[in-house]
């Protein structure tokens, strides 16, 4: 039988030896994590997300339904600290006020009744509140230098005589404290001098724990551990599960300081304890039946085991744990049947990244799919016919997704999407997946590459790349590098043969891949190569070339180029205007609908452009706030509320400073980081859920 009671970590962030909590990011308390019984929460930049079970409104939602992915918690003010335990969560705001929500069956919300709350309620405490700890049935906090407790008091865990009050419905002062933590039937406080005092188990008045001078305190189900001088730890209480980390399960009383030193923070769950050292290495010990230690096993460890690195803080719940990384990312492990792992998985023996919502910082659109980078996570949606989403459903390997799914790669700095193919820059490595019959995904030719694969033969990639139709390109110090099919010279090196290994040519950068042609920028010149049946190389002819040729040299400083199916556009200084060339049968170059425009032509009325997108037979440009589009519009791809093609630029009903255009749809990133898409949605490529086209931009709901 699984136990339903849980203990919150007592130390919510890394604790330095001076007792202060360091930061993750540039400002104080930008991020932290907390774990309860079957749910988890995260704080980032003043906002709170929670995920997992919600049967007592611990996610602060009215419907009370389980949420396997993070959902936003609405709070009255920006949050600086976060706590969770049992079926409750609490947040401390910037003014030092305490707000709590969720279960109230024991009066643990101090509201005078026993009704749960789906929205946060204020706890009446003197300001400022500096620490809070929760477990099933009761809570304690440090306010204005004193510990206060409320809720269930059957064992005097609120510091009140249980014969006078089984439930304490208003915060009761216990005594001086700088930190506080709760166990099953008692609570402990750390005072300013480092002494530890505990009460409960029918002991009303706090009693000092002998021989412990704490720098930080963590309380578990029936055990507690203190971080002490030298970065060591001392534990006391119950050791049945190896909770003390002493190498046995029989130690009793207050243990001497550990041999392991150099620790900067300590955290306790139900029967598991973890600590972090100064290098961010995570050590855990105690129970591991459900993978609570995150080391890939289901074994108990009665001595510390080094599990992983790069941890800034840890939250331990009933049978799961989560870590806040120094990058600000969060991953979870252990039992996940209530959604507490945040990624929809039922269990994970090792840490798995939680796809927290947040502002997007990059967007890409392919033929019938799109991708975005959100807090270092790569999310894609739309068609998956060729594996372009980077994930595979075993029941339907080619399923499409109408909502974003997470691509299993590490933090990406750039993503590009093409015809059934996607590529991303991870560090200095280029990874691709999707259509691969010519090796364009960078792996030996097979019809589809469903999983991301690192492109070999690239010493490093310096930045941007592109995925086209049957080929891809990037660049580094050795020059422009392309791979895949070369039947029309689209690799630009004159080889004429398909290759899975990148071939280098020239020194151009910022490549753009069209249907069967490519363009790139170098030294103020614009070069294009490959198929040229509609003048898409901008050479004034319709002859194709297997080598990159200079289009316009030293007349304008181009710094961005975009390629559609059979047309291309570029941004030029000093006015940041747009010039286009190639096919123009549906006004993709604007102006009169001539069949082709083989030389660059300025687009009237478009200037100050910071982002440019071309796809299919549509072009869009964005400045710091406005998106304008022109060209084909039969599937609503201009986003202007009509299905009328436009020979002159029109304003899409979206603000944005970044734009990407697919075959029959487009997306933009607003200045706040929201992603909005519009146009065709047969494969869910606008990320709006129902597969219906949209005349106007709709917001993509990230998991």
C-alpha positions as CSV (number, residue, x, y, z in Angstrom):
1,X,0.0,0.0,0.0
2,X,1.3,3.4,-0.9
3,X,1.4,6.1,1.8
4,X,-0.5,9.2,1.1
5,X,1.3,11.5,3.6
6,X,4.2,13.5,2.3
7,X,6.9,15.8,3.6
8,X,8.0,19.0,1.9
9,X,11.7,19.7,1.6
10,X,12.6,22.0,4.4
11,X,15.3,23.9,2.5
12,X,13.7,25.3,-0.7
13,X,16.9,26.4,-2.4
14,X,20.6,26.0,-2.1
15,X,21.8,27.4,1.3
16,X,25.2,28.9,1.6
17,X,27.3,28.7,4.8
18,X,26.2,32.2,5.8
19,X,22.6,31.0,5.7
20,X,21.5,33.0,2.7
21,X,19.8,31.5,-0.4
22,X,21.8,32.1,-3.6
23,X,20.1,32.9,-6.8
24,X,19.4,30.9,-10.0
25,X,19.6,33.6,-12.6
26,X,20.3,37.2,-12.3
27,X,17.9,38.3,-9.6
28,X,17.0,37.0,-6.1
29,X,14.8,33.9,-6.0
30,X,14.2,33.8,-9.7
31,X,13.5,30.1,-9.6
32,X,12.7,27.4,-7.1
33,X,10.8,24.1,-6.9
34,X,8.6,22.2,-4.4
35,X,7.0,18.8,-4.3
36,X,3.9,17.5,-2.5
37,X,1.9,14.2,-2.5
38,X,1.5,13.5,-6.2
39,X,2.1,17.0,-7.5
40,X,5.0,19.4,-8.1
41,X,5.3,23.1,-8.5
42,X,7.9,25.5,-9.9
43,X,8.6,29.2,-9.5
44,X,10.3,31.2,-12.2
45,X,10.6,35.0,-12.4
46,X,7.7,35.6,-10.0
47,X,5.3,33.2,-11.6
48,X,4.2,29.8,-10.4
49,X,3.3,26.6,-12.3
50,X,2.1,23.3,-10.8
51,X,1.3,19.8,-12.3
52,X,0.1,16.5,-11.1
53,X,-3.0,15.6,-9.0
54,X,-5.6,18.2,-8.2
55,X,-8.2,16.3,-6.2
56,X,-8.0,18.9,-3.4
57,X,-7.3,21.9,-5.7
58,X,-3.5,21.7,-4.9
59,X,-3.0,23.0,-8.5
60,X,-5.3,26.0,-7.7
61,X,-7.8,24.9,-10.4
62,X,-11.6,24.8,-10.1
63,X,-12.1,21.6,-12.1
64,X,-9.9,19.5,-9.8
65,X,-8.7,17.3,-12.6
66,X,-5.2,15.8,-12.9
67,X,-2.8,17.8,-15.0
68,X,0.2,15.8,-16.3
69,X,1.9,19.0,-17.6
70,X,2.5,22.4,-15.9
71,X,-0.4,24.8,-15.6
72,X,-0.3,28.4,-14.4
73,X,-1.3,29.3,-10.8
74,X,-3.0,32.6,-10.5
75,X,-1.6,34.6,-7.5
76,X,-2.3,38.1,-6.2
77,X,1.3,39.2,-6.4
78,X,4.7,38.1,-7.7
79,X,6.2,35.2,-5.8
80,X,9.7,34.9,-4.3
81,X,9.5,31.6,-2.4
82,X,7.4,28.4,-2.9
83,X,6.5,25.4,-0.8
84,X,4.4,22.3,-1.2
85,X,3.4,19.3,0.9
86,X,0.5,17.0,1.4
87,X,-2.3,18.4,-0.8
88,X,-1.3,22.1,-0.3
89,X,1.0,24.7,-1.7
90,X,2.0,28.1,-0.5
91,X,3.8,31.1,-1.9
92,X,5.6,34.0,-0.3
93,X,5.2,37.3,-2.2
94,X,7.6,40.2,-2.6
95,X,6.1,42.0,0.4
96,X,6.6,39.0,2.6
97,X,2.9,38.0,2.6
98,X,2.0,34.3,2.7
99,X,-0.7,32.8,0.3
100,X,-1.8,29.2,0.4
101,X,-4.3,27.0,-1.4
102,X,-5.5,23.4,-1.7
103,X,-6.6,21.0,1.1
104,X,-8.2,22.4,4.2
105,X,-9.7,19.3,5.9
106,X,-7.7,20.0,9.0
107,X,-7.9,23.8,8.9
108,X,-4.4,24.0,7.4
109,X,-5.4,27.2,5.5
110,X,-6.2,29.0,8.8
111,X,-9.6,30.1,7.3
112,X,-11.7,29.0,10.3
113,X,-13.4,26.2,8.2
114,X,-12.5,23.0,6.6
115,X,-13.3,23.7,2.9
116,X,-10.6,23.4,0.3
117,X,-9.6,26.5,-1.6
118,X,-9.1,26.6,-5.4
119,X,-7.6,30.1,-5.2
120,X,-4.9,31.4,-2.9
121,X,-5.9,32.8,0.5
122,X,-3.8,35.0,2.7
123,X,-2.5,33.6,6.0
124,X,-2.7,36.1,8.8
125,X,0.9,36.5,9.9
126,X,3.1,39.4,10.9
127,X,5.3,40.5,7.9
128,X,7.7,39.5,6.6
129,X,7.2,35.8,6.2
130,X,10.6,34.3,5.3
131,X,10.1,30.6,5.4
132,X,7.2,28.1,5.2
133,X,6.9,24.3,5.5
134,X,3.8,22.1,4.8
135,X,2.8,18.6,5.3
136,X,-0.5,16.7,5.3
137,X,-2.8,18.4,7.8
138,X,-0.7,21.3,9.1
139,X,1.8,24.0,8.3
140,X,4.4,26.2,9.9
141,X,6.1,29.4,8.8
142,X,8.7,31.9,10.1
143,X,7.3,35.4,10.3
144,X,9.1,38.4,11.8
145,X,11.7,36.1,13.3
146,X,9.3,33.7,15.0
147,X,7.9,30.2,14.1
148,X,4.1,30.0,13.8
149,X,2.1,26.8,13.2
150,X,-1.6,25.9,12.4
151,X,-3.8,23.0,11.3
152,X,-3.9,19.5,12.8
153,X,-2.5,19.4,16.4
154,X,-3.4,16.0,17.7
155,X,0.3,15.4,18.7
156,X,1.1,19.0,19.7
157,X,2.8,19.6,16.3
158,X,1.4,23.1,16.3
159,X,3.0,23.8,19.7
160,X,-0.4,23.9,21.4
161,X,-1.7,21.5,24.1
162,X,-3.7,19.0,22.1
163,X,-6.2,18.6,25.0
164,X,-7.3,22.1,24.4
165,X,-7.3,22.1,20.5
166,X,-7.1,19.2,18.1
167,X,-7.2,21.7,15.2
168,X,-5.5,25.1,15.4
169,X,-7.4,27.4,13.0
170,X,-5.2,30.5,13.4
171,X,-1.4,30.7,13.4
172,X,0.0,30.0,16.9
173,X,3.4,31.4,17.9
174,X,5.9,28.7,19.0
175,X,9.2,30.6,19.4
176,X,12.1,32.2,17.7
177,X,13.3,30.7,14.4
178,X,15.0,31.5,11.1
179,X,13.8,28.2,9.4
180,X,11.2,25.6,10.2
181,X,10.4,22.1,9.0
182,X,7.6,19.5,9.7
183,X,7.8,15.8,10.3
184,X,4.9,13.3,10.7
185,X,3.9,14.2,14.2
186,X,6.3,17.0,15.2
187,X,8.1,20.1,13.9
188,X,11.6,21.5,14.3
189,X,12.9,25.0,14.0
190,X,16.4,26.4,13.4
191,X,17.3,29.4,15.5
192,X,19.7,32.3,14.6
193,X,22.5,30.7,16.7
194,X,22.2,27.4,14.7
195,X,20.5,25.5,17.5
196,X,17.7,23.2,16.6
197,X,14.5,22.9,18.7
198,X,11.7,20.4,18.1
199,X,8.2,20.0,19.5
200,X,5.3,17.5,18.9
201,X,4.9,13.8,19.8
202,X,2.8,15.2,22.7
203,X,5.6,17.6,23.7
204,X,4.2,21.1,23.7
205,X,7.2,23.2,24.4
206,X,10.2,23.2,22.0
207,X,13.1,21.1,23.3
208,X,16.7,21.6,22.0
209,X,18.3,18.8,20.0
210,X,21.6,18.2,21.7
211,X,24.9,18.5,19.8
212,X,23.6,20.1,16.6
213,X,24.5,23.5,15.2
214,X,22.7,23.8,11.9
215,X,23.5,25.9,8.9
216,X,20.3,24.6,7.2
217,X,17.6,22.1,8.2
218,X,15.7,19.4,6.3
219,X,12.8,17.3,7.8
220,X,11.5,14.0,6.4
221,X,8.7,11.7,7.5
222,X,10.3,10.6,10.8
223,X,13.8,11.9,10.4
224,X,15.6,15.2,10.1
225,X,19.0,16.2,8.9
226,X,21.0,19.4,9.4
227,X,23.8,20.9,7.3
228,X,26.6,21.7,9.7
229,X,30.1,23.1,9.7
230,X,32.4,21.9,6.9
231,X,29.5,21.2,4.6
232,X,28.7,17.9,6.5
233,X,25.3,16.7,7.7
234,X,23.9,15.3,10.9
235,X,20.7,13.3,11.1
236,X,18.4,12.3,13.9
237,X,15.0,10.6,14.3
238,X,14.1,7.3,12.6
239,X,16.6,5.4,10.4
240,X,14.5,2.4,9.2
241,X,15.0,3.2,5.5
242,X,18.7,4.3,5.8
243,X,17.5,7.9,6.2
244,X,20.6,8.9,8.1
245,X,23.0,8.0,5.3
246,X,25.3,6.3,7.9
247,X,25.7,3.0,6.0
248,X,23.2,1.1,8.1
249,X,19.5,1.0,9.0
250,X,19.9,0.7,12.8
251,X,21.6,4.0,14.0
252,X,19.6,5.8,16.7
253,X,19.9,9.2,18.4
254,X,21.8,12.2,17.0
255,X,24.5,11.1,14.6
256,X,27.9,12.6,14.5
257,X,28.8,14.8,11.4
258,X,29.1,12.8,8.2
259,X,32.4,11.9,6.5
260,X,31.0,13.5,3.3
261,X,31.7,17.2,3.3
262,X,31.6,20.2,1.0
263,X,27.8,20.2,0.8
264,X,25.9,23.5,0.4
265,X,22.3,22.4,0.7
266,X,20.3,19.5,2.1
267,X,16.7,18.3,1.3
268,X,14.5,15.6,2.8
269,X,11.5,13.7,1.4
270,X,9.4,11.0,3.0
271,X,12.2,8.4,3.4
272,X,14.8,9.9,1.1
273,X,17.4,12.6,1.7
274,X,19.5,14.4,-0.9
275,X,22.3,17.0,-0.7
276,X,24.2,19.2,-3.1
277,X,27.8,20.1,-3.0
278,X,29.5,23.3,-4.2
279,X,30.0,21.8,-7.7
280,X,26.3,21.1,-8.1
281,X,26.7,17.4,-7.6
282,X,23.6,15.6,-6.1
283,X,24.0,12.9,-3.5
284,X,21.0,10.9,-2.3
285,X,20.3,8.2,0.3
286,X,17.4,6.3,1.9
287,X,14.4,4.7,0.2
288,X,14.5,4.1,-3.6
289,X,11.7,1.6,-4.3
290,X,10.0,3.9,-6.8
291,X,13.2,5.4,-8.2
292,X,13.1,8.4,-5.7
293,X,16.9,8.8,-5.8
294,X,17.0,9.3,-9.6
295,X,20.0,7.1,-10.1
296,X,18.5,4.7,-12.5
297,X,17.7,2.1,-9.9
298,X,14.9,1.0,-7.6
299,X,17.3,0.2,-4.7
300,X,17.5,1.6,-1.2
301,X,20.9,3.2,-0.3
302,X,21.8,3.7,3.3
303,X,24.9,5.8,2.4
304,X,25.2,8.7,0.0
305,X,25.3,7.9,-3.7
306,X,26.4,10.5,-6.3
307,X,23.5,10.5,-8.8
308,X,24.2,13.5,-11.1
309,X,25.5,17.0,-11.4
310,X,24.4,20.6,-12.1
311,X,21.8,20.8,-9.4
312,X,20.9,24.1,-7.7
313,X,18.0,22.9,-5.6
314,X,16.0,19.7,-5.0
315,X,12.4,19.0,-4.0
316,X,11.5,15.6,-2.7
317,X,7.8,14.5,-2.5
318,X,6.1,11.2,-1.5
319,X,7.9,9.0,-4.1
320,X,9.3,11.5,-6.6
321,X,11.9,14.2,-6.8
322,X,12.6,17.3,-8.9
323,X,15.8,19.2,-9.4
324,X,16.3,22.9,-10.4
325,X,19.3,23.2,-12.6
326,X,21.7,26.1,-12.7
327,X,20.4,26.9,-16.1
328,X,16.9,27.4,-14.7
329,X,15.5,24.2,-16.2
330,X,13.7,21.6,-14.1
331,X,13.7,17.8,-14.3
332,X,11.9,15.2,-12.2
333,X,12.1,11.5,-11.5
334,X,10.5,8.6,-9.6
335,X,6.8,7.8,-9.3
336,X,4.6,9.6,-11.8
337,X,1.1,8.1,-11.9
338,X,-0.5,11.4,-10.8
339,X,1.4,13.4,-13.4
340,X,3.9,14.7,-10.8
341,X,6.8,14.3,-13.2
342,X,5.4,17.0,-15.5
343,X,6.0,15.3,-18.8
344,X,3.1,12.8,-18.9
345,X,5.2,9.8,-17.9
346,X,4.1,7.3,-15.3
347,X,7.6,6.7,-14.0
348,X,11.2,7.7,-14.5
349,X,14.2,6.2,-12.9
350,X,16.4,9.1,-14.0
351,X,15.7,12.8,-14.3
352,X,13.5,13.9,-17.2
353,X,13.1,17.5,-18.3
354,X,9.8,19.3,-17.4
355,X,8.6,21.3,-20.4
356,X,7.7,24.4,-18.4
357,X,5.7,27.0,-20.3
358,X,7.4,30.3,-21.0
359,X,8.3,32.9,-23.6
360,X,9.5,31.6,-26.9
361,X,12.8,33.0,-28.2
362,X,12.8,31.3,-31.7
363,X,10.3,30.1,-34.2
364,X,10.6,28.0,-37.4
365,X,8.0,26.8,-39.9
366,X,8.4,23.9,-42.3
367,X,6.2,22.5,-45.0
368,X,3.4,21.4,-42.6
369,X,4.9,21.7,-39.2
370,X,6.4,24.3,-36.9
371,X,8.9,24.4,-34.0
372,X,9.7,26.9,-31.2
373,X,12.4,27.2,-28.6
374,X,10.9,27.8,-25.2
375,X,13.3,28.1,-22.2
376,X,15.8,25.9,-24.0
377,X,13.2,23.3,-24.8
378,X,12.5,22.4,-28.4
379,X,8.8,22.0,-29.1
380,X,7.3,21.0,-32.4
381,X,3.7,20.5,-33.7
382,X,1.9,19.7,-36.9
383,X,2.6,16.9,-39.4
384,X,4.8,14.0,-38.4
385,X,4.5,12.0,-41.6
386,X,8.2,11.9,-42.0
387,X,9.2,12.1,-38.3
388,X,9.7,15.8,-38.4
389,X,8.4,16.2,-34.8
390,X,11.4,14.2,-33.6
391,X,9.1,11.8,-31.6
392,X,7.5,8.5,-32.5
393,X,4.2,7.0,-31.5
394,X,4.6,3.2,-31.5
395,X,1.0,2.7,-32.4
396,X,1.1,5.2,-35.2
397,X,4.7,6.1,-36.2
398,X,3.5,8.9,-38.5
399,X,1.0,10.6,-36.3
400,X,0.5,14.3,-36.4
401,X,0.1,16.5,-33.3
402,X,-2.2,19.5,-33.1
403,X,-0.4,20.6,-29.9
404,X,3.3,21.1,-29.3
405,X,5.4,18.0,-28.3
406,X,8.9,18.1,-26.8
407,X,11.8,17.0,-29.0
408,X,14.2,14.8,-27.1
409,X,17.3,16.9,-27.4
410,X,19.2,19.1,-25.0
411,X,19.0,22.9,-24.9
412,X,18.9,24.2,-28.4
413,X,20.0,27.7,-29.5
414,X,18.5,27.6,-33.0
415,X,15.9,25.5,-34.9
416,X,15.0,25.3,-38.6
417,X,12.2,23.4,-40.4
418,X,11.9,22.3,-44.0
419,X,10.0,19.8,-46.1
420,X,9.5,17.0,-43.7
421,X,12.7,17.7,-41.9
422,X,13.9,19.6,-38.8
423,X,17.3,20.6,-37.6
424,X,18.6,22.3,-34.4
425,X,21.8,23.7,-33.1
426,X,22.8,22.2,-29.7
427,X,26.0,23.8,-28.4
428,X,28.2,23.7,-31.5
429,X,26.6,20.5,-32.9
430,X,23.9,20.3,-35.6
431,X,21.1,17.7,-35.1
432,X,18.5,16.8,-37.7
433,X,15.5,14.4,-37.9
434,X,12.6,13.6,-40.3
435,X,12.8,12.9,-44.0
436,X,16.1,11.2,-44.8
437,X,16.0,9.3,-48.1
438,X,19.0,11.2,-49.4
439,X,20.8,11.5,-46.0
440,X,19.5,15.0,-45.4
441,X,19.0,14.3,-41.8
442,X,22.7,13.6,-41.5
443,X,22.4,9.9,-41.0
444,X,22.7,6.9,-43.4
445,X,19.9,7.1,-45.9
446,X,16.6,5.6,-44.7
447,X,13.1,6.8,-45.5
448,X,12.6,8.5,-42.2
449,X,14.8,9.4,-39.2
450,X,12.3,9.7,-36.3
451,X,14.9,10.5,-33.6
452,X,17.3,13.5,-33.7
453,X,20.7,12.5,-34.9
454,X,23.9,14.6,-34.7
455,X,25.3,15.5,-38.1
456,X,28.8,14.0,-38.3
457,X,31.6,15.5,-40.4
458,X,31.1,19.0,-39.0
459,X,33.9,20.1,-36.7
460,X,31.4,22.6,-35.3
461,X,28.5,24.8,-36.4
462,X,28.8,28.5,-35.7
463,X,25.1,29.3,-35.8
464,X,22.2,29.3,-38.2
465,X,21.4,26.6,-40.7
466,X,18.5,25.6,-42.9
467,X,16.4,22.6,-43.9
468,X,15.1,22.6,-47.5
469,X,13.6,20.0,-49.8
470,X,15.9,16.9,-49.6
471,X,18.9,18.9,-48.3
472,X,20.2,21.0,-45.4
473,X,23.0,23.5,-44.8
474,X,24.9,25.2,-42.0
475,X,28.2,26.9,-41.7
476,X,31.4,27.1,-39.6
477,X,34.9,28.4,-39.9
478,X,35.6,26.0,-42.8
479,X,32.8,27.6,-44.8
480,X,29.3,26.8,-45.9
481,X,28.4,23.1,-45.5
482,X,25.5,21.3,-47.1
483,X,24.4,17.6,-47.3
484,X,21.6,15.5,-48.8
485,X,20.4,15.4,-52.4
486,X,22.4,17.2,-55.1
487,X,20.4,16.5,-58.2
488,X,20.0,20.2,-59.0
489,X,23.2,21.5,-57.5
490,X,21.5,22.4,-54.3
491,X,24.6,21.5,-52.2
492,X,26.5,24.3,-54.0
493,X,29.8,22.5,-54.4
494,X,29.4,21.0,-57.9
495,X,29.6,17.4,-56.7
496,X,26.3,16.3,-58.2
497,X,26.0,13.3,-55.9
498,X,23.9,12.9,-52.7
499,X,25.9,12.7,-49.5
500,X,25.2,12.1,-45.8
501,X,28.5,13.9,-45.0
502,X,28.5,17.7,-45.2
503,X,30.4,19.1,-48.2
504,X,32.1,22.5,-47.8
505,X,32.1,25.5,-50.2
506,X,32.8,29.2,-49.9
507,X,32.8,31.3,-46.8
508,X,29.1,32.3,-46.8
509,X,27.0,32.4,-43.7
510,X,23.3,32.5,-42.7
511,X,22.1,30.0,-45.3
512,X,18.4,29.8,-46.4
513,X,17.1,26.6,-48.1
514,X,14.3,26.7,-50.6
515,X,12.6,23.9,-52.5
516,X,15.6,22.8,-54.6
517,X,17.9,25.8,-54.2
518,X,19.8,27.7,-51.5
519,X,21.1,31.2,-50.8
520,X,23.6,32.5,-48.2
521,X,25.2,35.8,-47.2
522,X,28.9,36.7,-47.1
523,X,30.9,39.9,-47.0
524,X,27.9,42.1,-48.0
525,X,27.1,39.9,-51.0
526,X,24.3,37.5,-51.6
527,X,24.9,34.2,-53.3
528,X,22.4,31.6,-54.5
529,X,22.7,28.2,-56.2
530,X,20.7,25.2,-57.4
531,X,17.4,25.0,-59.3
532,X,16.4,28.2,-61.2
533,X,13.4,27.5,-63.3
534,X,11.6,30.6,-62.0
535,X,14.6,32.8,-61.6
536,X,14.9,32.1,-57.9
537,X,18.7,32.5,-58.0
538,X,18.3,36.2,-58.8
539,X,20.8,36.0,-61.7
540,X,18.4,37.5,-64.3
541,X,18.2,34.1,-66.0
542,X,16.6,30.8,-65.6
543,X,19.7,28.7,-65.8
544,X,20.6,26.7,-62.7
545,X,24.1,26.6,-61.2
546,X,25.9,24.0,-59.1
547,X,28.1,26.6,-57.4
548,X,27.2,29.6,-55.3
549,X,27.3,32.7,-57.4
550,X,27.4,36.3,-56.2
551,X,24.0,37.9,-56.8
552,X,24.7,41.5,-55.8
553,X,28.1,42.5,-54.5
554,X,28.9,45.6,-52.5
555,X,25.8,47.5,-53.4
556,X,23.8,46.7,-50.3
557,X,24.7,45.1,-47.1
558,X,22.4,42.1,-46.8
559,X,22.2,40.4,-43.4
560,X,19.2,38.1,-43.7
561,X,17.8,35.9,-46.5
562,X,14.7,33.7,-46.6
563,X,13.7,31.2,-49.3
564,X,10.3,30.0,-50.3
565,X,9.3,27.3,-52.7
566,X,10.6,29.1,-55.8
567,X,11.3,32.6,-54.6
568,X,13.6,34.3,-52.2
569,X,13.8,37.6,-50.3
570,X,16.5,39.5,-48.3
571,X,16.8,42.3,-45.8
572,X,19.2,45.1,-46.7
573,X,20.6,48.1,-44.9
574,X,20.5,51.0,-44.3
575,X,16.6,51.2,-44.4
576,X,16.1,47.5,-43.5
577,X,13.8,47.2,-46.5
578,X,13.1,43.9,-48.4
579,X,14.1,42.8,-51.9
580,X,12.6,39.7,-53.5
581,X,13.1,37.7,-56.7
582,X,11.9,34.5,-58.4
583,X,8.4,33.2,-59.0
584,X,5.7,35.8,-58.8
585,X,2.6,34.1,-60.2
586,X,0.6,34.7,-57.0
587,X,2.3,38.0,-55.9
588,X,4.9,36.4,-53.6
589,X,7.2,39.2,-54.7
590,X,4.3,41.7,-54.6
591,X,3.4,44.1,-57.4
592,X,2.1,43.0,-60.7
593,X,1.6,39.2,-60.9
594,X,4.3,38.5,-63.5
595,X,5.3,34.8,-63.9
596,X,8.8,35.5,-62.8
597,X,11.0,38.3,-61.5
598,X,14.6,37.0,-62.0
599,X,16.3,40.0,-60.4
600,X,15.9,41.5,-56.9
601,X,13.0,43.9,-56.6
602,X,12.3,46.2,-53.6
603,X,8.9,45.7,-51.9
604,X,7.2,49.1,-51.6
605,X,6.1,50.2,-48.2
606,X,8.2,47.7,-46.2
607,X,11.1,48.9,-44.1
608,X,12.5,48.7,-40.6
609,X,12.3,44.9,-40.9
610,X,14.0,42.8,-38.2
611,X,12.7,39.3,-39.2
612,X,11.8,37.8,-42.6
613,X,10.0,34.6,-43.6
614,X,9.3,33.0,-47.0
615,X,7.5,29.7,-47.5
616,X,5.4,28.2,-50.2
617,X,4.1,31.2,-52.2
618,X,3.8,33.7,-49.3
619,X,6.2,36.2,-47.7
620,X,6.0,37.9,-44.3
621,X,8.2,40.5,-42.6
622,X,8.2,41.7,-39.0
623,X,9.5,44.8,-37.3
624,X,9.6,45.4,-33.6
625,X,5.8,45.1,-33.3
626,X,4.0,44.5,-36.7
627,X,3.8,41.6,-39.1
628,X,3.0,42.3,-42.7
629,X,2.5,39.6,-45.4
630,X,1.8,39.4,-49.1
631,X,1.3,36.7,-51.8
632,X,-1.0,33.7,-51.8
633,X,-3.9,33.6,-49.3
634,X,-6.3,30.9,-50.4
635,X,-5.7,29.0,-47.2
636,X,-5.6,32.1,-45.0
637,X,-1.8,32.2,-44.8
638,X,-1.7,36.0,-44.8
639,X,-3.5,36.2,-41.4
640,X,-5.5,39.3,-42.4
641,X,-8.9,37.8,-41.9
642,X,-9.5,37.1,-45.6
643,X,-8.8,34.5,-48.3
644,X,-7.8,37.2,-50.9
645,X,-4.3,37.1,-52.3
646,X,-2.4,40.4,-51.9
647,X,-0.2,42.1,-54.4
648,X,0.8,44.7,-51.7
649,X,1.7,44.0,-48.1
650,X,-1.1,43.8,-45.6
651,X,-0.9,43.7,-41.8
652,X,-1.5,40.3,-40.2
653,X,-3.6,40.4,-37.1
654,X,-0.6,39.6,-34.9
655,X,2.2,41.6,-33.3
656,X,5.6,40.2,-33.4
657,X,9.3,40.7,-33.7
658,X,10.0,37.3,-35.3
659,X,8.1,35.6,-38.1
660,X,8.3,32.2,-39.9
661,X,6.4,31.0,-42.9
662,X,5.6,27.5,-43.9
663,X,4.1,26.0,-47.1
664,X,0.5,27.2,-46.3
665,X,0.7,28.8,-42.8
666,X,2.8,31.3,-40.8
667,X,3.7,31.9,-37.2
668,X,5.0,35.0,-35.3
669,X,6.6,35.5,-31.9
670,X,5.3,38.6,-30.0
671,X,7.5,40.9,-27.9
672,X,6.2,39.0,-24.8
673,X,7.2,35.6,-26.2
674,X,3.8,34.3,-27.2
675,X,3.6,32.3,-30.4
676,X,0.6,32.9,-32.7
677,X,0.0,31.0,-36.0
678,X,-2.5,31.2,-38.8
679,X,-3.5,29.6,-42.1
680,X,-3.9,25.9,-43.1
681,X,-4.2,23.5,-40.2
682,X,-4.9,20.1,-41.9
683,X,-2.0,18.6,-39.9
684,X,-2.3,20.7,-36.8
685,X,0.5,23.0,-37.9
686,X,-0.9,26.2,-36.4
687,X,-1.0,24.4,-33.0
688,X,-4.5,25.4,-32.1
689,X,-6.0,22.0,-31.3
690,X,-8.9,21.4,-33.6
691,X,-7.6,20.9,-37.2
692,X,-9.5,23.8,-38.7
693,X,-7.9,26.7,-40.7
694,X,-7.7,30.1,-39.1
695,X,-8.2,33.4,-40.9
696,X,-6.5,35.2,-38.0
697,X,-3.6,34.3,-35.7
698,X,-4.3,31.9,-32.8
699,X,-2.1,31.5,-29.7
700,X,-0.1,28.2,-29.5
701,X,-0.7,26.6,-26.1
702,X,2.7,25.3,-25.0
703,X,2.7,22.3,-22.5
